[in-house]
């Protein structure tokens, strides 16, 4: 690519006291390809401006709200105005911010889930197509080198035909009533801000996406049992989902935020008829490839041959651990390359650039709503429906 200027980024949300906003900023800055130039960092106008100033952004581009930001940035000249906005707010604001940004001519990179419900995601798809702009979704764990290698091994047939997928995402941070006072918990447990689900909308969606990303299969049917473990909570904090994939493979998805003692335990196991693989986010630089008829193989990041996408995601020599922020940074690098391709009038293929887009966004929202509805039903199996007909069922 010929255009190697820094890509200009704006941010909505992620102000003082917000956990994920700081992670996004570190990840975006890691490789020196992206510059944060403006932001509307809080729904409180004063806090928004003060947060921007604390990040050394010029005062004129520390905005009181996102509407003001998009209107003003649109007036700036090429090379000065922001190229894309990253959305790091509670779920209920993802759609209106993304819609406003796209309609004002800006690309969008959004935290998951894409919207507060499936109906909004389907509308967003139309807005994206009409705008002609780019839309990406930050499914962080797809950024790990060994996850990319796992996807490659499955695609190359190393595991044979996939029979079983087990994906688990366990946390313990919402185990007790007192945990609800934490800022990050307040909005996640509020249906008006979070949507129909807390646990499945927050971490179950990551697990479902990871299973589909690595296997290349699509969840076609599910049987769900969601639970609210703490008195007076309105949304789920725990759940078990039985999965059927479009290939006939079976699966189990476990997601819990009340598993005491668990930190951020995301684990994926994929079983084929030749071999299996086992990866854990808490030990992300190691992955087991196992067989029945020969010794198991421990694959370590940076040791031996890797596919091109995995190689591109590795920054340091073997034995120098890389983790969560680097995985996040890989998503930013890929989105940055996508923006450059767009600017150079090259073919924009989200799969080529290894970025989740509106298709994954719709599947994610469909997963959440279908799981919630299935859990309320006495029927066992439910088709995973990607249309608005699921809404309100």
N, C-alpha and C positions, 0 to 999 in steps of 0.2 A: 504494500500500500504506500502511496506517495504522501498522504496527508498524515503527519505525525505531530501536529500541534496538540497541546493538552486539551482534553475534553472538559468543558465547563459544566459543573454540576450545581444544582440547587437542591435544597432539602426542605421538606415540610414535616414538622414534628422533630423529635429528637433533641429537644432543648434541655436545659439544666435539670438533672435528676433522672433523665430517661436513659435506660440501659442500652437499648438496641441502637439508638442514634449514634452513640459514641463508637459502637462496633462498626457500623456502616462507614463512619468517617475514617476510622483507622484502616479498614479494608480498602476503601476507595483510594486512599493516599499511599498505600503500601508500595506500589510500583511506579509512582511518579507520573502516571498517565492521565490522572484526573485532578482537577482543581475545584475545590468548593468555593463558589463565588457569591452565593446569596442564600437566603433562607427565610422561612417563616416557621420558627422553631417551637411555637407554642400557641394554643388558642387564647392565651392571655397576651395582649399586645405588648405590654411592658416587658414581660418575661421573654417574649420572642425577640425583641430588640436587644435586650441585655445578653441573652444567650448568644446571639450573633456577634455582638461586640467582643464577648469573651473568647470567641473563636477567631478573632482578628479579622473579621469581615468588615469592610468599610461600612460606615453607618448608613449611607444612602441605599445600601443593598441588604440591610437588616430590616425585613418587612414585618408589619404588624399582623398581616394575614396572607393567606396564599392567593386570594383574589387580587390583592394589591401587587403581590410579587409577579404574577403572570402578566398582568396588565403593564407593569413598568418594564419588566425584562423584555417583553415583546418589542418595545420601542428602541432597545439598544442595538448597536451595529453588530454584524457578524464578527466573531472572535472575541467579543466582550460579553454579550448576553449568554445566559446559560444554554446548554445544548439539551440537557435532560434534567428531570427532577426525580429525586428518590423520595418515596412516601414511607414514612416510619411513624405512623399515627395509629390510634385504635382503629379497629376494623370498620366501624361505621363511616369513617371519613375517607377510606381508600377510594371508593367509587367517585364521589363528587370532586375530589382533588384530581384524580386521574382524568376524568372527563373534561374538567376545566383546563388542565394542562394540554391535553391533546387538541382541544378546540382552539387553543391559543398557539398551536404550532410547536409544542415541545414533546420530545420523547419522554417516556415514563418507565421507571424501574420501581416496582412496588414490593413491599413486604407482603408475605402471604397472611391470610387468604386474600384473594384479589378484591373481594367485595364482602358485603354483609350477608348476601344471599345469592342464590343461583340466578334469579331474575335480573339482578343488577349485572351479573357477569355476562349474561347474554346480551344485554343492552350495551355493555362496554365493548363487546366484540364488534358491534356495528359502529360504535364511535371510532374505534381504532381503524377500521377499514375506511371509513369516510375521511378521517384525518390524514391517512397515508403515513402516519408516524409509527415509531417503534414502541413496543410494550414488552417489558420483561418482568419476571417474577423471581424473587430471591429464595429459591429452595436451596438453602446453604449447603446441605450435606452432599449434594451432587458435585460440589466443588472439590471434594477430597480426591487426591490422585488414585488411591486404591479403589474408590467407588467407580472411577472411570475405567480402571483396569478390570474390575469385576464385570462391568457392563460389556467390555471388550471380550472377556473370556466366555461369557454367556453367548454373545453374538457369534463367536468363532466356533461354537459347539463343544468347547472344552468340557462342559458339564453334561452334554447330551441333552435330551429332551427334559425340560423342566417339569418336575412333578409336584414339588411342595415349596412354598415360600413362607417363612416365619419372620415377621418383623415386629420388634418390640421397642417402645419408647416409654421409659419409666422415669418419673421424677417423684420427689417427695415434698416439694415446697408448699403444697396446698393441703397438707395432711390435717391441719387443725383449724378451728374457728379463728384463732388469733392470727393466722397467716393471711386472712382476708384484708387486714389493715395495710399490707404492703401495697405501694403505689401500682406495681405491675399486676397485682391481683385484682384490684378494685374494678378496673375496666374489663378485665377478662371474665369476671363473674357477673357482669351486668349485661343482660340480653340486649339492651338498647345500644350498647357500644360493641359488644362482642358478636352478637348474632345468636343463632339457635344452639350453639355449643361452646363450651369452654375447652375441655380436654381435647375433643376431636378436632375442633377448629384451630387449636393452638399447636398441638404436637401430633395428633393422629393424622392430620393432613400431610405432615412431613413423612411419616412412616408409609402412608399409602403411595405418595409420590416416589419415594425411594424404591419401593418394591417394583413399581411400574418402570422406573428409569433404568434400573439394573437389568431386569429380566426382558424388557422390551414387550412385555405382555400388558393387557388391559384388564382391570377388574370389571367383570361383567355381572356378577351377582354377589349378594352379601346377606349375612344373617347377623344381626347386631344385638348386643346386650350392654346398654349404657347404665351407669350408676351415679347417683349423687350421694356421696358418703358422709357429708357433714350437714347437720341440721340447718334448715332454712336456706340452703343454697338453691338457686333457681336453675343452674346449669350443671351438666355432667362434669365430674372430675376423674372418671375412670370408665374404661370400657373394653370389651372383648368383641372382636369381629371375626366371623368366619368368612373366607373369601373364595370365590370361584373366578378363575381367569378365562379369557376368551380362548385359550388353547386347551382348556380342560384341566389345567393344573389347579391344585387346591392351595389354600393359604390360611394363615392365622395372623391377625393384627392385634397386638396388645398395646394399649396406651393408658397411662395412669399418671396422675399428679398427686396421688395420696399414698404412693409406695414409699413408706418411711425408710430413710437411709439411702435411697437412690438419688443420684445427683442429676445427670443428664444422660441416662443410659439408653442410647439408641443402638440397637443391634439388628443385623440382617443376616439371615441364613437362607441360602438357596440350594435346593436339592434337585439334581438331575438324575438321569438313569446311568450316568458314567461317573460323575464326581459331584462334590458339593463345595460351597464356599461359606465362610463365616467371618464377619467383620463387625467390630464394635467401635463406636465413635469415641469411647473413652480410651481406646488404644488404637488410634486411627492409622498409625504407620505400620500395622501388622494385619495380615489377612491369611486365614488358613484355607488351603485348597486340599480337599480330602478325597480319598479313594477307598474302595474295599479291597483292592488287589495289589496295592503298592503303598509305600510310606506317604504319609501326609506331607504337604509342602507348606512351609511358612514363607509367605511372600512379604518382603519388607520394602517400604517405599525407597526407591532409588537404587535398589540392588537388582541387577540383571536387566532383561529386556522388558520394555513397556510399550503399550500402544502410544500413538502420537498425542492423543488428548491427555493421557496420564503424564507423559513426559513434559508436556507444556504446563502442567499444573504443579510440577515439582520445582522448588526454588533452591534447595540446599542439597549438599551431598548426603549420602546415606548416613544415618546415625545422628543427624541434626534434626530433631523432631519438628514437624510442622503440624499445625492444628486448625482450630476453628476460624481464626481471623484470616489465615492464609486461604482456607477453603472459600471464605466469603470474598476475599480479594480475587480469587480465580473467576468468580461470577462477574465481578466488576470488570476484570480484564476482558472477558469474553463479550460483555455488553459494550465495552469501549470499542472493541474490534468491529462489532455489529454496527455501531454508529458511524465508524469510519467507512465501512463498506457502503453504508447508505449514502454518505456524503459523496463518495466517489462513484455513485451510480452503479455499483456492483450488485450482483444478485444477492438478495438478503434471504438466507435460509437459516432459520433458527436452529435447526438440527446441526447444520454445519458448524455454527458458532457455539453450539452446546449451551443454549440459553432456553429456559422455560418461558413460554409466551402465553398468549390468551387461550390456546388449546388446553394447556396444563391448568390454567386458571379456572376454566370452566369445569374440567374434570375434578379439580379440588373442591369447588363449591358443590358440585353434584355429589361427591363423596360425603361431604358433611351433611347435606340435607337428606340424602338417602339413608345414611346411618341413623340419624335422629328419628326419621319416620319409621324405619324398620324396627328400631328399638321399642317404639310405641305400639307396634303391631303384634297381633297374635300369630300371624303367618310366619313361616320359617324363612323362606328364601324370597329375596326381592331383586328384581333387575336394577342395575345401576342406570338410572334414567338421566339423560343429559338435557332434558327439556323442562320448560316451566311447569309442565303438568304435575311434577313432583311437589311443587310449592303449595303448601297448605294442606296436603293430604294427611 
